[in-house]
Structures are given as structure tokens and as C-alpha cells.
Amino acid sequence: MSQLVSVLGMRLDDALALCRQQGTAEPAIVCTHAPRKERREGTLRVIRVREGEWTVSAFMDETPKE
């Protein structure tokens, strides 16, 4: 389980690459978003790890430009 916890906060692509590198089975991916607004842009990051399942959500990596 400690191997899986290390992916928390990682970009989804990077976390999946690490999973493949370690030779572990790829988890099911569940996307979530705030109840009032679904963010379509941003980077998917791992926010929860369960046995065989990761929950991801979009985060803005840069400061929005005005």
C-alpha cells in the first residue's frame, strides 16, 4: 500500500507511468469535481487511492491570466 500512497498529488499520467514501471496493475480511474462546477481544463491529479481505484480531479497548474 505504501507504493500507492506515493502517487497522491501526482499528475495522472506520471502516476500511471510509475505504476507501469513498478509492474503493478493499473487501477480504475474515477474522475470527480466540485458539485457546482465541473472544470474542463487543468491537470488531472490523484487525490485518493483505494485498492484498485484512484480518484482524480482537475487542478489549475498556472495562475489564471486576467
C-alpha positions as CSV (number, residue, x, y, z in Angstrom):
1,M,0.0,0.0,0.0
2,S,2.9,2.4,0.7
3,Q,3.8,2.3,-3.0
4,L,0.3,3.5,-4.0
5,V,0.2,6.3,-1.4
6,S,3.3,7.9,-3.1
7,V,1.1,8.8,-6.1
8,L,-1.1,11.2,-4.2
9,G,-0.9,14.7,-5.7
10,M,0.9,13.4,-8.8
11,R,-0.3,14.2,-12.3
12,L,-2.4,11.2,-13.5
13,D,-0.1,10.5,-16.5
14,D,3.0,10.5,-14.2
15,A,1.3,8.3,-11.6
16,L,0.2,5.7,-14.3
17,A,3.8,5.7,-15.7
18,L,5.1,5.0,-12.2
19,C,2.5,2.2,-11.8
20,R,3.7,0.6,-15.1
21,Q,7.3,1.0,-14.1
22,Q,6.7,-0.8,-10.8
23,G,4.9,-3.6,-12.6
24,T,1.7,-3.1,-10.7
25,A,-1.8,-3.5,-12.2
26,E,-3.3,-0.2,-13.4
27,P,-6.2,1.0,-11.2
28,A,-9.7,2.0,-12.3
29,I,-9.8,5.8,-12.6
30,V,-12.7,7.8,-11.1
31,C,-13.0,11.5,-12.0
32,T,-14.6,13.9,-9.6
33,H,-15.3,17.6,-9.5
34,A,-16.9,20.3,-7.3
35,P,-20.7,19.8,-7.1
36,R,-21.4,23.2,-8.6
37,K,-18.9,23.5,-11.4
38,E,-17.1,20.9,-13.5
39,R,-13.7,22.1,-14.5
40,R,-12.8,21.1,-18.1
41,E,-9.3,22.5,-18.2
42,G,-6.4,21.8,-15.9
43,T,-4.3,18.8,-15.0
44,L,-5.8,15.6,-13.6
45,R,-4.1,14.8,-10.3
46,V,-4.6,11.8,-8.0
47,I,-6.5,12.8,-4.9
48,R,-7.5,9.5,-3.4
49,V,-6.0,6.0,-3.5
50,R,-8.1,2.9,-2.8
51,E,-7.2,-0.8,-3.6
52,G,-7.6,-1.0,-7.4
53,E,-9.0,2.5,-7.7
54,W,-7.7,6.1,-7.9
55,T,-9.8,9.2,-7.7
56,V,-8.6,12.2,-9.8
57,S,-9.6,15.8,-10.1
58,A,-8.6,18.7,-12.4
59,F,-6.3,21.4,-10.9
60,M,-5.1,24.6,-12.4
61,D,-1.3,24.4,-12.6
62,E,-0.8,28.1,-13.6
63,T,-2.2,31.3,-12.2
64,P,-5.2,32.4,-14.3
65,K,-4.4,35.3,-16.6
66,E,-6.6,38.4,-16.4
